[in-house]
Amino acid sequence: MPKVSVVMPVYNASRFLNDSMNSILNQTLDDLELICVDDGSTDESLDILNNFKDNDSRVKVFSLKHQGGGNARNYGLENITGEYLFCMDADDILDLNAFEDFYKIAQEKKLDFLVFKAINYGVEKDHYFETEYQNMTGIYNKVKDNVFSYKDLGNLLFDFNVSPWCKFYNADFIKSTKARFRENSKFHDNNFFWGIIFKAKRIYFINEFYYTRKRYDQSLTASGDSGHSDMIDVTNDIIAIFKKQGKLEIYKRQLFNLKITWITDRYNQVKDNNSKEEFLSKMKKDYKRFAQTELLDNTHVFILNSVLYSKDSNEFDKLKRYYQIFNENKSFNDKISKYKDWFEGLNEDLQNFSLKTLQTNFKSENKNQLNDEQLEFYHNILNSKNGFNYRVNKKITRLKIDFENYKQNPDSANFENRLNELLNEYDNDSTILGELKKDDAALKSIIKDKTAEIDHLKSQNIYLSKKYDHMTEKSENESLIKKLFSRN
């Protein structure tokens, strides 16, 4: 029995396959088997594998029809004979002393598996870089150099890198879990990780880089196409695993919010319009069955409803912009100008839909640093019932400013022009006519108190008699007149 079994799925990896194979076969701990599963490659990958097999008895090669990495990994799992399991990707590199270190620590601490960090190598730009997802800093800071289990992590459980190549597994433990990779899916790692994490009692974190991960501008999971919509089914698989393991009640709030995040992130990677429409259609079907929306925070409720509300991907992309602004690591006054541009770029239906979400967000923010223009937008959002009402409030706010200027400078044309623009909109917009219904008593009371001011406005040809007649017949909006002629 070898000490380590390495499972390596291979698909069209000839460019880096030699380096990857050599980083395994030249390990300082050389008591190993390398199980290579060719997933129907159309390049020279299979020839390279067979050449290694002919020259090294530790190499085993299997050839399958192309079905995906999950299928190939599962096939490899069925053929392992070693004490420990390592999953290698065919274009990556493992430090040559890795297995020696891993084996020693795993034996001493009697681990179910250990986890370590990976460094990224950007192929196109020829540079190395780190990511928090692969560093898992929060997890290490929590557990330090102690053996741990999922129970020690709390919500940091979701900070785990689910990829199999950053872990070194006890083979008997893996066999006991019966965990398998999701087949016929781009995102096959999730099922395997969540299938083992709740059963692992002894995990250890080595806070060092052992693995070099090749990254491409157009990698399998970063270049979005219709296959990305499979993330919807993956998230449902994950929820089913939590339920089966009896953990759903503990984690359901965070898990359901992450479901929306994970799916949205994959949707964002899709560029082709047809694929986006297909993805959105699948999201609609899935979200219509979403049972516990009360567990979602305000942002994820907005995203879920945006999916259901949007007529097409173009509308969804516009609504989704709110989510992107909301999650920017910036102060409220930095964000609010972007909110303003975003909100005013929506059509009236989308404004009506989005208004409540903005109001909820604004109420929780500190407005003290906002400038005058930002405050104007802030208050108009909070004081509006719908998109139309926001636009009226916006005009009234500007009208009040113009009126104050007009009192200082009666020759100013802004007030007259803006008032006539607003009143003309009442004549021409059927929506506004529906909003402004008859309330003669209230209007006459206001007008009686403002007779001198109205006469003055008439003399300036600003408040026309026909507009007065229109307002007395059509309006119940008492506050409109108050706002138009307030001297405060």
C-alpha positions in Angstrom: 0.0 0.0 0.0 1.5 3.4 -1.0 1.5 6.2 1.5 -0.2 8.6 -0.9 -2.7 8.2 -3.7 -2.8 11.2 -6.1 -5.9 11.6 -8.3 -5.4 13.8 -11.3 -8.2 14.5 -13.9 -6.7 15.6 -17.2 -8.4 17.4 -20.0 -6.5 19.2 -22.8 -3.7 20.1 -20.4 -0.6 19.3 -22.6 0.8 22.8 -22.2 1.7 22.3 -18.5 1.1 18.6 -17.9 4.8 17.7 -17.8 5.5 20.2 -15.1 2.5 19.1 -13.1 3.4 15.4 -13.3 7.0 16.0 -12.4 6.0 18.0 -9.3 4.2 14.8 -8.1 6.7 12.2 -9.2 9.7 14.1 -7.8 8.3 14.4 -4.3 10.8 13.8 -1.4 8.2 11.3 -0.2 8.2 9.0 -3.2 6.0 6.2 -1.9 3.0 7.1 -3.9 0.7 6.3 -6.8 -0.4 8.8 -9.4 -3.8 7.9 -10.9 -4.4 10.0 -14.1 -7.9 10.0 -15.6 -7.9 11.5 -19.1 -11.3 13.1 -19.7 -11.5 12.7 -23.4 -8.7 15.1 -24.3 -8.3 16.2 -27.9 -4.7 17.4 -27.6 -1.6 15.5 -26.8 -2.4 15.0 -23.1 -3.1 11.2 -23.3 0.2 10.6 -25.2 2.1 12.5 -22.4 0.3 10.4 -19.7 1.1 7.1 -21.5 4.7 8.2 -21.8 5.0 8.8 -18.1 3.3 5.4 -17.4 5.8 3.6 -19.6 8.7 5.1 -17.7 7.3 5.1 -14.1 5.4 2.2 -12.5 3.8 4.5 -10.0 1.7 6.1 -12.8 -1.7 4.6 -13.7 -3.6 6.0 -16.7 -7.3 5.7 -17.4 -9.1 7.1 -20.4 -12.8 8.2 -20.4 -15.1 10.0 -22.8 -15.3 13.7 -22.0 -17.8 14.2 -19.2 -16.2 16.7 -16.9 -13.8 17.0 -13.9 -16.2 15.6 -11.4 -16.7 12.4 -13.3 -13.0 12.0 -13.7 -12.2 12.6 -10.1 -14.9 10.1 -9.0 -13.5 7.5 -11.3 -10.0 8.1 -9.8 -11.4 7.8 -6.2 -12.7 4.3 -7.0 -9.1 3.2 -7.8 -7.0 4.6 -4.9 -5.1 2.2 -2.7 -3.0 4.6 -0.6 -3.2 5.7 3.1 -3.8 9.3 2.1 -5.5 11.0 -0.8 -4.4 14.1 -2.7 -6.3 15.7 -5.6 -4.1 17.4 -8.1 -5.1 19.6 -11.1 -3.2 18.8 -14.3 -1.8 22.3 -14.9 -0.7 23.2 -11.3 2.4 22.6 -9.3 3.0 21.2 -5.8 6.1 21.9 -3.8 8.4 19.0 -3.8 8.5 18.6 0.0 4.7 18.8 0.4 3.9 15.1 0.9 6.7 14.6 3.3 5.4 17.4 5.5 1.8 16.5 5.1 2.3 12.8 5.9 4.3 13.5 9.0 1.8 16.0 10.4 -1.2 13.9 9.5 0.3 10.9 11.2 1.3 12.7 14.3 -2.0 14.5 14.8 -4.2 11.6 13.6 -6.0 13.9 11.2 -9.0 13.3 9.0 -7.5 16.0 6.7 -5.2 18.9 6.7 -5.6 22.2 4.8 -2.9 24.6 3.4 -2.6 27.8 1.3 -2.2 28.2 -2.4 -0.5 30.9 -4.4 -1.8 32.0 -7.8 0.2 32.3 -11.0 -1.3 34.5 -13.7 -0.2 32.9 -16.9 -1.0 35.7 -19.3 0.7 38.4 -17.2 3.4 36.2 -15.7 2.9 37.2 -12.1 2.1 35.7 -8.7 -0.7 36.9 -6.5 -2.6 35.9 -3.4 -6.4 35.8 -2.7 -8.2 35.8 0.6 -10.2 32.8 -0.6 -7.1 30.7 -0.9 -5.3 32.2 2.1 -8.3 31.6 4.5 -6.8 34.0 6.9 -9.9 34.3 9.1 -9.9 30.5 9.6 -6.3 30.4 10.6 -6.6 33.3 13.0 -9.5 31.5 14.6 -7.9 28.0 15.0 -4.1 28.9 15.0 -2.0 25.7 15.4 -4.7 23.7 17.0 -6.6 20.6 15.7 -10.2 21.7 15.0 -13.6 20.7 13.5 -16.4 22.7 11.9 -17.9 23.3 15.4 -14.9 25.6 16.2 -15.5 27.9 13.2 -19.0 29.2 13.6 -19.9 31.2 10.4 -16.3 31.1 9.4 -17.2 27.7 8.0 -18.2 29.4 4.8 -14.7 31.0 4.4 -13.3 27.6 3.6 -11.8 27.1 0.2 -13.9 24.2 -1.0 -11.3 23.1 -3.7 -9.9 19.6 -3.1 -6.3 20.5 -4.1 -5.6 22.5 -1.0 -6.2 19.5 1.3 -4.5 16.2 2.2 -7.0 13.6 3.2 -7.0 10.4 5.2 -8.2 7.9 2.6 -10.1 5.7 5.1 -11.9 8.8 6.3 -12.9 9.8 2.7 -14.1 6.3 2.0 -16.2 6.3 5.2 -18.0 9.5 4.2 -18.9 8.2 0.7 -18.5 11.7 -0.5 -18.3 12.2 -4.3 -17.8 15.1 -6.7 -20.8 16.4 -8.5 -20.9 14.9 -12.0 -21.5 16.7 -15.3 -21.0 20.1 -13.7 -18.4 22.8 -13.8 -18.8 23.4 -10.0 -18.2 19.8 -8.8 -16.0 20.6 -5.8 -18.8 21.9 -3.5 -20.6 18.6 -3.1 -17.4 16.8 -2.1 -16.4 19.4 0.5 -19.7 19.8 2.2 -20.1 16.0 2.1 -17.0 15.6 4.4 -16.7 18.7 6.5 -19.4 17.8 9.1 -17.9 14.3 9.5 -14.3 15.4 10.1 -13.4 15.5 13.7 -9.7 16.3 13.4 -8.6 19.0 10.9 -5.4 21.0 10.9 -4.3 24.2 9.1 -0.7 24.6 7.8 -0.3 28.3 7.4 2.1 28.0 4.4 2.0 28.0 0.6 2.5 24.6 -0.9 0.5 24.8 -4.1 0.8 27.0 -7.2 -2.5 27.5 -8.9 -2.4 28.4 -12.6 -4.9 31.2 -13.4 -6.0 32.1 -16.9 -8.0 35.1 -18.2 -10.4 32.6 -19.7 -10.4 29.7 -17.2 -13.2 27.1 -17.1 -15.1 28.7 -14.2 -14.2 32.4 -15.0 -15.4 32.4 -18.6 -19.1 32.5 -18.3 -21.5 30.5 -20.5 -24.8 28.7 -20.2 -23.1 26.1 -18.0 -22.8 28.6 -15.2 -26.5 28.3 -14.5 -25.6 24.9 -13.0 -24.7 26.9 -9.8 -28.4 27.0 -9.1 -28.6 23.2 -8.7 -25.3 23.2 -6.9 -26.6 25.5 -4.2 -29.7 23.4 -3.8 -27.4 20.3 -3.4 -25.5 22.1 -0.7 -28.7 23.0 1.2 -29.9 19.4 0.9 -26.5 18.2 2.4 -26.9 20.6 5.3 -30.4 19.3 5.9 -29.3 15.7 5.6 -26.5 16.3 8.2 -29.0 18.0 10.5 -27.2 21.4 10.2 -29.7 23.4 8.2 -31.4 25.1 11.2 -28.0 26.3 12.6 -26.7 27.8 9.3 -29.8 28.5 7.2 -29.8 32.3 7.5 -26.2 32.6 6.2 -26.6 29.7 3.8 -29.7 31.2 2.1 -28.1 34.6 1.7 -25.0 32.9 0.3 -27.1 31.0 -2.2 -28.2 34.3 -3.7 -24.6 35.6 -3.6 -23.1 32.5 -5.2 -25.7 32.4 -8.0 -25.4 36.1 -8.7 -21.6 36.0 -8.8 -21.8 33.2 -11.5 -24.4 35.1 -13.4 -22.1 38.2 -13.4 -19.5 36.1 -15.3 -21.8 35.4 -18.2 -21.3 37.7 -21.1 -23.3 36.1 -23.9 -26.9 37.6 -24.1 -28.6 34.2 -24.9 -26.8 32.5 -22.0 -27.8 35.3 -19.7 -31.4 35.0 -20.7 -31.2 31.2 -20.1 -29.6 31.7 -16.7 -32.2 34.3 -15.7 -35.0 32.0 -16.7 -33.6 29.3 -14.5 -33.2 31.7 -11.6 -36.8 32.8 -11.9 -38.0 29.2 -11.7 -35.8 28.5 -8.7 -36.6 31.7 -6.8 -40.3 31.3 -7.2 -39.9 28.2 -5.0 -37.8 30.1 -2.5 -39.5 29.3 0.8 -37.9 31.4 3.6 -37.3 34.9 2.2 -37.7 36.2 5.8 -34.2 34.8 6.4 -32.7 37.0 3.7 -31.1 40.4 4.5 -32.5 43.5 2.6 -30.0 43.3 -0.2 -30.6 39.7 -1.0 -34.3 40.2 -0.8 -33.8 42.9 -3.4 -31.8 40.7 -5.6 -34.3 37.8 -5.4 -37.2 40.1 -6.2 -35.2 41.7 -9.0 -34.9 38.3 -10.6 -38.6 37.8 -10.3 -39.5 41.3 -11.4 -37.2 41.8 -14.3 -38.7 41.2 -17.8 -35.2 40.3 -19.2 -31.5 40.3 -18.4 -31.1 43.9 -19.4 -33.6 45.0 -16.7 -32.1 42.6 -14.2 -28.6 44.0 -14.9 -29.9 47.5 -14.2 -31.5 46.5 -10.9 -28.4 44.4 -9.9 -26.3 47.6 -10.0 -27.8 48.5 -6.7 -26.3 45.4 -5.2 -22.9 46.3 -6.5 -23.0 49.8 -5.1 -24.4 48.6 -1.8 -21.4 46.2 -1.3 -18.7 48.7 -2.3 -16.4 49.4 0.6 -17.1 53.1 0.6 -18.8 55.7 2.8 -22.4 56.7 2.3 -21.6 60.0 0.8 -19.3 58.3 -1.7 -22.1 55.9 -2.6 -25.0 58.2 -2.8 -24.0 60.0 -6.0 -23.8 56.6 -7.7 -27.3 55.7 -6.2 -28.6 58.9 -7.7 -27.3 58.3 -11.2 -28.5 54.6 -11.0 -32.0 55.4 -9.8 -32.6 58.2 -12.3 -31.5 55.9 -15.1 -34.3 53.4 -14.3 -37.7 53.5 -16.0 -40.7 54.3 -13.9 -41.6 50.7 -13.2 -38.1 49.9 -12.0 -38.0 53.1 -9.9 -41.2 52.1 -8.2 -39.8 48.6 -7.5 -36.5 50.0 -6.2 -37.7 52.9 -4.1 -38.5 50.9 -0.9 -35.1 49.2 -1.0 -33.4 52.6 -1.2 -35.5 54.0 1.6 -34.6 51.0 3.9 -30.9 51.5 3.1 -31.0 55.3 3.6 -32.6 55.1 7.0 -29.7 53.0 8.3 -27.0 55.3 7.0 -25.4 58.4 8.5 -26.4 61.5 6.5 -24.2 63.9 8.4 -21.5 64.0 5.7 -23.8 64.6 2.7 -23.5 67.8 0.7 -26.5 69.8 -0.3 -27.1 68.0 -3.6 -26.8 64.6 -1.9 -29.1 65.7 0.9 -31.7 66.8 -1.6 -31.6 63.3 -3.2 -31.6 61.6 0.2 -34.7 63.5 1.4 -36.6 63.2 -1.9 -36.1 59.4 -1.8 -37.4 59.2 1.8 -40.4 61.4 1.2 -41.5 59.7 -2.0 -44.2 57.0 -2.4 -43.2 55.9 -5.9 -41.0 56.8 -8.9 -43.4 59.5 -10.1 -43.7 61.0 -6.7 -39.9 61.2 -6.5 -39.7 63.1 -9.7 -42.4 65.6 -8.5 -40.6 66.0 -5.2 -37.4 66.6 -7.0 -39.0 69.4 -9.1 -40.7 70.9 -6.1 -37.4 70.9 -4.2 -35.7 72.7 -7.0 -38.7 75.0 -7.3 -38.4 76.1 -3.7 -34.8 76.9 -4.2 -35.7 78.9 -7.3 -38.5 80.7 -5.4 -36.1 81.8 -2.6 -33.8 83.1 -5.3 -36.7 84.8 -7.0 -37.6 86.7 -3.8 -34.1 88.1 -3.8 -34.1 88.7 -7.6 -37.6 89.0 -9.2 -36.0 89.2 -12.6 -34.8 85.6 -12.3 -36.5 83.3 -14.9 -35.8 80.0 -13.3 -38.8 80.0 -11.0 -41.3 80.9 -13.7 -39.9 78.4 -16.1 -39.7 75.6 -13.6 -43.2 76.3 -12.3 -44.7 76.2 -15.8 -42.8 73.1 -16.6 -44.2 71.4 -13.5 -47.8 72.5 -14.2 -47.5 71.6 -17.9 -46.5 68.1 -16.8 -49.8 67.9 -14.8 -51.7 68.7 -18.0 -49.8 66.2 -20.1 -49.2 63.2 -17.8 -52.1 60.9 -17.2 -50.3 59.4 -14.3 -50.1 62.7 -12.6 -53.8 63.5 -13.4 -54.6 60.2 -11.6 -52.6 61.3 -8.6 -54.1 64.8 -8.3 -57.8 64.4 -7.5 -60.4 67.1 -6.6 -60.3 68.6 -3.1 -61.8 72.1 -3.5 -62.2 72.9 0.2 -58.5 72.3 1.0 -57.3 74.1 -2.0 -59.6 77.1 -1.4 -58.4 77.4 2.2 -54.8 77.4 1.1 -55.5 79.8 -1.8 -57.4 82.2 0.5 -54.3 82.5 2.8 -52.1 83.1 -0.2 -54.2 85.6 -2.1 -51.6 88.4 -2.0 -48.8 86.0 -3.1 -50.9 84.5 -5.9 -51.8 88.0 -7.1 -48.1 88.8 -7.2 -47.3 85.7 -9.1 -50.1 86.4 -11.6 -48.6 89.8 -12.2 -45.4 88.1 -13.2 -47.3 85.8 -15.6 -46.1 82.8 -13.6 -49.2 81.5 -12.0 -51.7 81.5 -14.9 -55.5 81.5 -14.3 -56.0 78.4 -16.4 -53.5 76.6 -14.2 -55.3 77.7 -11.1 -58.5 76.3 -12.5 -56.8 73.1 -13.4 -55.4 72.7 -9.9 -58.7 73.4 -8.1 -60.4 70.8 -10.2 -57.8 68.1 -10.2 -55.7 68.2 -7.1 -56.1 66.7 -3.6 -52.4 67.2 -3.0 -52.6 70.0 -0.4 -48.9 69.7 0.3 -48.0 70.6 -3.3 -49.4 74.1 -3.0 -47.8 74.6 0.4 -44.5 73.6 -1.0 -44.8 75.7 -4.1 -45.4 78.9 -2.2 -43.8 78.3 1.1 -41.6 81.1 2.3 -39.8 78.9 4.8 
